[in-house]
Amino acid sequence: IVIAVIQAVLLVLLAPLVSGVARWFRAKMQTRRGPSIWQDYRDIAKLFKRQDVHSNASSWVSRFMPPLYMGTMLVLAMGVPMATRLCPVPLLGDVILVVYMLALPRFFFALTGFDSGDAYAGVGAIRELDMSTLIEPSMMLALFVAALCCGTTNVGGMGAAVASGSLTAPVAMVIAGVAFAVSCYMELGKLPYDMAEAEQELQEGPLSEMSGPTLAMMHLAVPMKQIIVVSLFVAIFLPFGSAAAGAGLGAILLGAVWYVVKVALIFLVCSVIENVVSRVRFKLVGRQTWAAVGIAAVALVLCVIGI
């Protein structure tokens, strides 16, 4: 429980830093000065001081969504193993539950776009639902293959199986990891698919009708979701260096260092990819997502064969 609470608190405190570093790195790659890495903290502090204004057409959905989004990310932060291979709260570590909890705030986020009564926000909501339909099948299929290879649906147990090498189909596990990595990149809202931190982008259209504390919570929750998605990938497919179950404080601290290094490298790779590609037309996104589904399907076949 202590580790779960520490994970959740640190995620809230460090999420704006991750977003700020990503924006700073993008500016440097584009030979711009760019904002400070602490700019997101300043923006969130200013938004919490402002009045919470909503559209006259909006209902309780627009007011309920930001706390729901933030609360869901906090619950996931307590369940996904980060420094250890053991889920801090085993009940929250089931991979099926994690997938459904990731889908819950996405649904209400899209519903908020329709609820606001704004046409632009509604188009953004439609795009959000389209992305969900395209991305989630490949993520779920890859995780299903990983669960079959590891013999458990618990995220910590899957990571422990990968670390110990006790897999029924190691090649299928590697291919499932590739499919899940591609799906995770799309889920992060990076180019060439979208820019998750820009309200002028269609995928974040519902944010255009938010202000004050509700918008501040979303500026916290969106980077939290990005970290959790990457943490889920690391916990299942790259558990090496994490502290084993029953390890002491020293091993947990070393595992935390390894976790930070792995997550930082993944975000670095994502930032490089994001800044060397051009934006694709939205109707072409399905080709890449179906490619990820195809890779996950190949992994499933290999898993059934036992390779």
N, C-alpha and C positions, 0 to 999 in steps of 0.2 A: 504494500500500500504506500509506503514511504517513497519507493522508487517511482510508482505511478504518479504521485502528486508532484514529485520533483520534475519528472518528464513534462507534465502538463504546464507547470509554472515556467520552466525554461523555454518551452515552445512558444508561449505567449510573449515572453520577453525578447526572444531572439528572432521571431518571425519577421518583424519589420527590418531587422538588420540584414537578413537574407535577401529580402526584396530590394533593400537599398544597395547592397553590394552588387546585385545583378544589374540594376540600372546604372551604377557607376562603371561596371565592367563593359556594358554595352556602349556607353559614351566613350570610353577609352578606345575601344576597338573601332569606333567611328570617328576617331580623332576630334572628339568634342570634350569640353571641360566637364560637363555633366553635373548632376546634383551631388551633394555630400551623401555618404553612406548612412548618415543619421537623419536624412531628410524625411523619411517615412515616420520616424518618431515625432518630428515637429508637426507634420501634417495631421497625424492621429491626435496629438495633444490639442491642436487648434480645433479639430472637428468635434472633440468631446466638449469644448467650451461653447459651441454654437447651438442655435436652436434646431430642434428636430422638426423639419417641415415635410409634410406629405401632400400628395395630390388629393384634390377634393374627391376624385373618383376612387381612391384607394380604400381598402377595408382593413380588417385586422390582419390580413395576410402580410401586408407590407410591413407592419410593425412586429409581427411574430417571426418573420424569416431571419433577420440578423441575429437575434439571440439564439434561435434554433441552429443556425449555421455555426455560430461560435461555440455553442454548447456541444454540438456533435463532434467538432474538431477536438474539443477538450476531452471528451469521452474516448475518442480514438487515440489521442495522445497517451492516455493512461493504459490502453490495452495493447498497443503495438510495441513489441520489444525493440529497444534501441541499443543500450549498452550491454544487454545480456541476451542469452538465447531462451530465456524464460519470460513468458508474458507476465507483467506485473499483476494484472488482474486476469486470471485464466478465462473467466466468463466472457471477457471482451476480446479474447484473442482468437476466436473462431473466424476463419477467413471468410466464410459465408456471411457472417454477421458484419464483418468489416466492409464487404462489398455493398451490402444493403444500406449500411450507415453512410457510406459515401454517396449513394444514390439519393438518400432522403433529402439532404440540403440542396442538391442539384434540382430536384423536383420543385421544391418550394421557391428556389431562386428563379426558376423559369416562371412559376406561377405568379411571382411578384411582378414580373414584367407585364403580364396580362392584367394584373390587378391594378396597376398604376393608371391604366387608361391612356397611356402614351403610345403612339404608333411605333416610334423608334424602339422603345423598350419592348414592345410586343414582338417586333422582328428579332430583337436580340434573344428573347425568350424562345422563339421558334428555333433559332440557331442553336441555342443551348441544348434543347431537347434533341435536335438532330445529331449533335456531337455525342450526346449520351447514347443514342441508338447505335451510332457507328463504333464507339470506343468500347463500351461495356461488354459486348459479346466476346471480343478478343481477350479482354482482361479476365473475364470469368472462365473462359475456356482454358487459358494458360494456368490460372490458379487451380482449376479442376485437375488438370494433368499433374501439376506439382503435388496436389494432395494425394493423387493415386500413386505417384512415385514414392512419396514419403510415408504413406500409410496413415496419415492423420490430416485433419483440417485445422488443427491448431497452429498458429503462425510460429510460436516458439518451438513446437515439436517439429515442424517442417524445417526450420533453420538448424535444429540440432541434428536432424537426419542428414541434411546436406553437409554439415560440418564433419560428421562422423563417416560419411561415405556410404551409409546404409540405405542405398536407393535401389528400388527394383528395376529402374530403367534410367541410368545416368545420362545417356544421350538424349532421351526424351526430355529430361529435366533441363538440360542445357538449352535445347531448342525452345522449350516453354519459357525459359528465362529471357531469350531473345524476343519472343513475342510479347512478353509482359513489359520488357524495357521499351519497346516501340509504343505500346499502348500507354505506358506511363508518361512518355514524352508528349504524346498528344493530350493526355489528361492535364498536364501542367499548363496548357494554354500558350505554348511558345510558338514563335514563327517556325515554319511557314503557315501554321494553322491559325494562330491568333496571338494577341498580346494581353495577357491576363490582368496587367496592371493599368490598362488604358480604358477609361470609360467611353471613349469615342469609338472603340471597337465594338462590333456587333455582339460578340459573345458576352461582353460585359454591359450590354445595353440596359438591362434592368437597373444598373447602378446610377444611370443618368437621372433617375427620379428620387434619389436618396440624398440626404444631407445630414449634417450634425452627427450625433452619436451613432445612429444606425449605419451611416457610411463609414464611420471610424471602425465600427465592429467588423464591417466587411473588409476594410483595409488590413485588419488583423487576421481575419479568418481565411482569406484567400491564400496568402503565403503560408499559413499554417497547414492548409490542405496540401499545398505543394510539398512541404516537408514530410507530411505523413505519407503521401503516396511514394515518395522516394524512400522513406524509412521502411515501408512495407516491402519494397523491392529488395532493399539491403537485408532486411531480417530474414527473408525467405531464400534468396538466391546468392547473397554475399554475406553469410553470417560469420565468415572467418575473422578472427580477432575479438569477437564478442565473448563476454564472460559466460562460462557454462553454468548450468543450474547448481546452486549451492556454493558458488565461488565466494571468496572473501572480498573485502572492501577494495584491496589493491587491484584484484582482477577486474572488478567492476569499473574502477577508475580507468584502468588500461583499456577496457572495452569501450568506455565513453570516448577516449581519445581516438581509437580506431573508428568508431562510429562517425565522429566529426570529420575525420580524414576522408572516409568513403563518401559521405554525403557531400562534402565540399568538392571532391573530384567529380562526382556525378553532375552537380550543378555547374561546375566549370565546363564540362563537356557539353552540357545542354546550352550554356551561354555561347560557346564557340559555334555550335551548330546553328543556333538562332541568328547569329550575326553574319553567317556566310551564305545564307539561303535567302531567296526572295519569296514574297507572299504568293501563295497559290490561290487560284479561284476556288471558292467554297464547294462548287459542284464536283471538283476533282478530289476532294478529301476522301471520299468513299473508296477510291482506288487504293490509297495507302492503308486505310483501315481494314479493307478486305484482304489486303496482303498480310496484315498482322493476324487476321482470323485464319488465313491459309497456313501460316507458320505454326499457329497453335494447333490446327487440325493435324498437321504432320506430326507434331509432338504427341498428340493423342494416339495416332496410329502406332507410332514407335513404342509408346507406353503400353498399349494393348499387346504388342508383339513381345515386349520385354527387353527392348534394346536401350 
